[in-house]
Amino acid sequence: MHTLKGKRIALLGLAYKPNTDDLREAPSLEVAEVLEKRGAQAVGYDPVAAEKASKLLPSLKCVLGPYEALYGVHAAVLVTGWDQFRELNLERAASLMKPPRLLVDGRNTIDSEAAALAGLLYRGFGRG
């Protein structure tokens, strides 16, 4: 049986939608709470809403950049479709992560073939 205990998971994008700091009904906070309950440590990055998120959920470690969020994590979840995530250097992202290097793309922001070529185990929502 797979477990999340002791795993580090990056949450990329914390705001409800890009270009805001709106956290009302933000899925990122719920995901962070579920991860914590299952023994994982969530680390989050959002270009605008990180400070606000860390006040709402003090157990969520917020960092200053996407690559800092990806450093040493086993998986990353792209929660909010900020434009800057489309421009991630996927090879750099994969080099910072620990196996299995899972990238769950909740917004279908990342090119799945490019992610696979970079060494990421890619899972996008709504893709076959």
PyMOL commands that set and color helices and strands:
alter all, ss='L'
color gray80, all
select helices_A, chain A and resi 27-37+50-56+66-70+83-86+90-96+112-117
alter helices_A, ss='H'
color red, helices_A
select strands_A, chain A and resi 8-12+41-45+61-62+75-78+102-105+121-124
alter strands_A, ss='S'
color yellow, strands_A
deselect
rebuild
show_as cartoon
